[in-house]
Amino acid sequence: MPTPPYPLHPQPMNKSWLERNPRWKIPLGALILLLLMAIGGIPGLMTVLSIRDSDVVQQCLARAAANPQIHDDIGDPIQAGWFVPGE
């Protein structure tokens, strides 16, 4: 009788750490999600801060501060916020 190409009694598979500890799946997933959000948020924050400190925004703020109609519509003080909408 020829021998089969596979073992008759296969060795049990070794489980990974995550398969042996399934309760860690949700906390690890949340931690990975928070890390990815932090990694993506830092460049976004740096972009907003660099746009806010640009010469164009400073010139627009100076022109807006000199315009009395804007003072009537918006009020005082006119200053840059965290987000600069527009193009």
C-alpha positions as CSV (number, residue, x, y, z in Angstrom):
1,M,0.0,0.0,0.0
2,P,1.5,3.4,-1.0
3,T,1.9,6.1,1.6
4,P,-0.5,9.1,1.3
5,P,1.0,12.5,0.3
6,Y,-0.4,14.0,3.5
7,P,0.1,13.0,7.1
8,L,-2.6,10.9,8.6
9,H,-2.4,12.7,11.9
10,P,-1.6,16.4,11.2
11,Q,0.1,18.5,13.8
12,P,-2.3,21.0,15.5
13,M,-1.9,24.5,14.2
14,N,-0.4,27.1,16.5
15,K,-2.8,29.9,17.3
16,S,-1.5,33.5,17.1
17,W,-1.6,35.7,20.2
18,L,-4.7,37.5,19.0
19,E,-6.5,34.3,18.4
20,R,-5.6,33.1,22.0
21,N,-6.7,36.5,23.4
22,P,-9.8,37.6,21.5
23,R,-10.9,40.1,24.2
24,W,-8.0,42.4,23.0
25,K,-9.4,42.8,19.5
26,I,-11.6,45.8,20.2
27,P,-9.1,47.7,22.4
28,L,-6.3,47.1,19.9
29,G,-8.6,48.2,17.0
30,A,-9.5,51.4,18.9
31,L,-5.9,52.1,19.7
32,I,-4.9,51.6,16.0
33,L,-7.7,53.9,14.9
34,L,-6.7,56.6,17.3
35,L,-3.1,56.4,16.2
36,L,-4.1,56.6,12.5
37,M,-6.3,59.6,13.3
38,A,-3.4,61.3,15.2
39,I,-1.0,60.6,12.3
40,G,-3.4,62.1,9.8
41,G,-4.4,65.0,12.0
42,I,-1.0,66.4,12.6
43,P,-0.3,67.3,8.9
44,G,-3.8,68.7,8.7
45,L,-3.3,70.9,11.7
46,M,0.1,72.0,10.4
47,T,-1.5,73.0,7.0
48,V,-4.2,75.0,8.8
49,L,-1.6,76.8,10.9
50,S,0.6,77.6,7.9
51,I,-2.3,78.9,5.9
52,R,-3.5,81.1,8.8
53,D,0.0,82.7,9.1
54,S,0.4,83.3,5.4
55,D,0.9,86.8,3.9
56,V,-2.4,86.5,2.0
57,V,-4.5,86.0,5.2
58,Q,-2.7,88.8,7.0
59,Q,-3.4,91.2,4.1
60,C,-7.0,90.1,4.0
61,L,-7.3,90.7,7.8
62,A,-5.7,94.1,7.4
63,R,-8.1,95.1,4.6
64,A,-11.1,93.8,6.6
65,A,-10.0,95.8,9.7
66,A,-9.8,99.0,7.5
67,N,-13.3,98.5,6.0
68,P,-16.1,100.2,8.1
69,Q,-18.8,98.1,6.5
70,I,-17.2,94.9,7.7
71,H,-17.0,96.4,11.2
72,D,-20.8,97.0,11.0
73,D,-21.6,93.5,9.8
74,I,-19.1,91.4,11.9
75,G,-18.2,93.6,14.8
76,D,-14.9,94.0,16.7
77,P,-12.3,92.6,17.0
78,I,-11.5,91.1,13.6
79,Q,-9.0,88.3,14.1
80,A,-8.1,85.0,12.5
81,G,-9.7,81.9,13.9
82,W,-8.5,78.3,13.8
83,F,-10.1,77.5,10.4
84,V,-9.8,79.7,7.4
85,P,-12.6,78.9,4.9
86,G,-12.4,79.7,1.3
87,E,-9.9,79.4,-1.5
